[in-house]
Amino acid sequence: MKNLAKRINNENGVALISMLLFLVLLTVIGLTSVSITSLENLTAMNERNYEQRINDQEAGVDPQANVIERTIADAALPATYLSGLGGPVPALAGPTLTAELTTNLIEDDSVNNVGAFGPDLSITIGTAPNQSVVNMDIDYLFTRPKSGNALEFAAGNEGVGNSAAAGGTEKIFQMTSQSTLKGARGAIINSYTCVVSGSCQK
């Protein structure tokens, strides 16, 4: 019985067990901190990629507007816009795009298709590993008399403008820009109104 009482009252090794429990607690805290930091880094990287995709998609708006304006002004797609000459328009999409812009053809093409019914424009932005491919599609939607023309005035709307016969016509286009960066896709859609009076003006 005395031996048992000595063993129960013996505190040898308590410091070792206390330190082991303290080390386990510190390890758990350390692993949690590393996990949180990794998650924050992943969130920051995803946010940066999202912002880059948005910027790349917006970079596709001006080339699309330029192609619309020049093609309508020249009644044909300028050869310098073809991809074989360093331009953004794939060669197979050239004839379809020209018809869509100059003859009011409503074409079923898309940024996701290939060939003549694929993207109307395509540009590559950046360098690896942050390289982004921006595919763009221009779709003719409709033509209407220019706002403020004589027809609207006679209908009770106020405004001054040229009549449809005098060139006061607006062509409405939809411009889609889709970028692919590291496998993730995003798209923006804009409308573009072009006043047609022999040439296209913003």
C-alpha positions as CSV (number, residue, x, y, z in Angstrom):
1,M,0.0,0.0,0.0
2,K,2.9,2.4,0.8
3,N,4.3,1.7,-2.7
4,L,1.1,2.6,-4.3
5,A,0.8,5.9,-2.3
6,K,4.4,6.8,-3.3
7,R,3.6,6.2,-6.9
8,I,0.4,8.3,-6.8
9,N,2.2,11.2,-5.1
10,N,5.2,10.9,-7.4
11,E,5.1,13.9,-9.9
12,N,8.0,12.8,-12.1
13,G,7.1,13.2,-15.8
14,V,4.3,15.7,-15.3
15,A,6.5,18.4,-16.9
16,L,7.1,16.2,-19.9
17,I,3.4,15.5,-20.5
18,S,2.6,19.2,-20.0
19,M,5.2,20.1,-22.6
20,L,4.0,17.5,-25.0
21,L,0.4,18.8,-24.7
22,F,1.7,22.4,-25.2
23,L,3.7,21.3,-28.3
24,V,0.6,19.6,-29.8
25,L,-1.4,22.8,-29.2
26,L,1.3,25.0,-30.8
27,T,1.4,22.6,-33.8
28,V,-2.4,22.8,-34.3
29,I,-2.2,26.6,-34.1
30,G,0.7,26.6,-36.6
31,L,-1.1,24.3,-39.1
32,T,-4.2,26.4,-38.9
33,S,-2.2,29.6,-39.6
34,V,-0.6,28.0,-42.6
35,S,-3.9,26.8,-43.9
36,I,-5.5,30.2,-43.5
37,T,-2.5,31.9,-45.3
38,S,-2.7,29.4,-48.2
39,L,-6.4,30.1,-48.5
40,E,-5.8,33.8,-48.6
41,N,-3.1,33.4,-51.2
42,L,-5.5,31.3,-53.4
43,T,-8.2,33.9,-53.0
44,A,-5.9,36.7,-54.0
45,M,-4.7,34.8,-57.0
46,N,-8.3,34.1,-58.1
47,E,-9.2,37.7,-57.7
48,R,-6.1,38.8,-59.7
49,N,-7.1,36.4,-62.5
50,Y,-10.7,37.6,-62.4
51,E,-9.5,41.2,-62.8
52,Q,-7.1,40.3,-65.6
53,R,-10.0,38.5,-67.5
54,I,-12.2,41.6,-67.1
55,N,-9.4,43.8,-68.4
56,D,-8.7,41.5,-71.3
57,Q,-12.4,41.4,-72.2
58,E,-12.6,45.2,-72.2
59,A,-9.5,45.3,-74.3
60,G,-11.5,43.6,-77.0
61,V,-14.1,46.4,-77.3
62,D,-11.9,48.9,-79.3
63,P,-10.7,46.4,-81.9
64,Q,-14.4,45.4,-82.5
65,A,-15.5,49.0,-82.9
66,N,-12.6,49.7,-85.3
67,V,-13.5,46.7,-87.4
68,I,-17.2,47.8,-87.6
69,E,-16.3,51.4,-88.5
70,R,-13.7,50.5,-91.1
71,T,-15.7,47.7,-92.7
72,I,-18.8,49.9,-93.1
73,A,-16.7,52.9,-94.3
74,D,-14.8,50.8,-96.9
75,A,-17.8,48.4,-97.7
76,A,-15.4,45.6,-97.2
77,L,-13.1,44.2,-94.4
78,P,-9.7,45.8,-94.8
79,A,-7.1,43.2,-95.6
80,T,-4.8,44.4,-92.9
81,Y,-7.3,43.1,-90.3
82,L,-6.9,39.5,-91.4
83,S,-4.8,37.2,-89.1
84,G,-2.5,36.2,-92.0
85,L,-1.3,39.9,-92.1
86,G,-1.1,40.3,-88.3
87,G,-4.7,41.4,-87.8
88,P,-7.2,40.0,-85.3
89,V,-9.7,38.5,-87.8
90,P,-9.3,34.8,-88.5
91,A,-9.1,34.2,-92.3
92,L,-12.2,31.9,-92.3
93,A,-14.3,34.5,-90.4
94,G,-13.4,37.3,-92.9
95,P,-16.2,36.8,-95.5
96,T,-18.9,36.0,-92.9
97,L,-17.9,39.1,-90.9
98,T,-17.9,41.3,-94.0
99,A,-21.4,40.1,-95.0
100,E,-22.7,40.6,-91.4
101,L,-21.4,44.2,-91.3
102,T,-22.2,45.4,-94.8
103,T,-25.4,43.6,-95.8
104,N,-27.2,43.4,-92.4
105,L,-26.9,39.6,-92.4
106,I,-27.9,38.0,-89.2
107,E,-25.4,35.2,-88.8
108,D,-25.4,32.4,-86.2
109,D,-21.7,32.6,-85.2
110,S,-20.3,32.5,-81.7
111,V,-17.1,32.9,-79.7
112,N,-17.4,29.2,-78.9
113,N,-17.6,27.8,-82.5
114,V,-14.8,27.2,-84.9
115,G,-14.1,28.2,-88.5
116,A,-16.4,30.6,-90.4
117,F,-19.0,30.4,-87.6
118,G,-16.4,30.9,-84.9
119,P,-15.1,34.1,-83.3
120,D,-14.9,37.1,-85.6
121,L,-11.8,38.4,-83.9
122,S,-9.2,36.8,-81.7
123,I,-6.2,38.3,-79.9
124,T,-3.7,37.0,-77.5
125,I,-2.7,39.2,-74.5
126,G,0.3,38.7,-72.2
127,T,2.9,36.0,-72.0
128,A,2.9,32.6,-70.3
129,P,1.9,31.7,-67.7
130,N,-0.5,34.6,-67.6
131,Q,-1.4,34.5,-71.3
132,S,-5.0,35.2,-72.1
133,V,-6.8,34.5,-75.4
134,V,-9.7,36.9,-76.1
135,N,-12.2,35.7,-78.7
136,M,-14.7,38.3,-79.9
137,D,-17.9,38.1,-81.9
138,I,-19.8,40.9,-83.6
139,D,-23.5,40.4,-84.4
140,Y,-25.7,42.6,-86.4
141,L,-29.0,43.1,-84.5
142,F,-31.2,45.6,-86.4
143,T,-31.4,49.0,-88.2
144,R,-33.6,51.8,-87.1
145,P,-34.2,55.5,-88.0
146,K,-31.9,57.7,-86.0
147,S,-33.3,59.1,-82.8
148,G,-34.6,62.6,-83.1
149,N,-35.4,62.3,-86.8
150,A,-38.4,63.9,-88.6
151,L,-40.5,60.7,-88.2
152,E,-40.2,60.9,-84.4
153,F,-40.9,64.6,-84.4
154,A,-44.1,64.1,-86.3
155,A,-45.1,61.3,-83.8
156,G,-44.9,63.8,-81.0
157,N,-41.3,63.2,-79.9
158,E,-39.0,66.2,-79.7
159,G,-35.7,66.3,-81.4
160,V,-33.8,67.3,-84.5
161,G,-32.1,65.0,-86.8
162,N,-31.8,63.7,-90.4
163,S,-34.5,61.6,-91.8
164,A,-33.9,58.0,-92.6
165,A,-33.8,58.9,-96.3
166,A,-31.1,61.5,-95.7
167,G,-28.8,59.0,-93.9
168,G,-30.2,59.3,-90.4
169,T,-30.0,55.5,-89.8
170,E,-28.5,53.7,-86.9
171,K,-27.2,50.1,-87.1
172,I,-27.1,48.3,-83.8
173,F,-24.5,45.6,-83.2
174,Q,-23.8,43.3,-80.3
175,M,-20.1,42.9,-79.4
176,T,-19.1,39.9,-77.3
177,S,-15.7,39.5,-75.7
178,Q,-14.7,36.3,-74.0
179,S,-11.4,35.7,-72.5
180,T,-9.8,32.4,-71.4
181,L,-7.1,32.6,-68.7
182,K,-5.8,29.4,-67.0
183,G,-8.9,27.5,-68.1
184,A,-11.4,29.9,-66.6
185,R,-13.7,31.8,-68.9
186,G,-15.6,35.0,-68.6
187,A,-17.5,37.2,-71.1
188,I,-18.8,40.7,-71.5
189,I,-21.4,41.9,-73.9
190,N,-21.7,45.5,-75.3
191,S,-24.0,47.1,-77.8
192,Y,-22.6,49.4,-80.4
193,T,-24.7,51.9,-82.3
194,C,-23.3,53.1,-85.6
195,V,-24.8,56.1,-87.4
196,V,-24.7,55.3,-91.1
197,S,-24.3,58.2,-93.5
198,G,-21.8,56.9,-96.0
199,S,-19.4,56.1,-93.1
200,C,-19.7,54.9,-89.6
201,Q,-19.2,57.4,-86.7
202,K,-19.3,56.9,-83.0
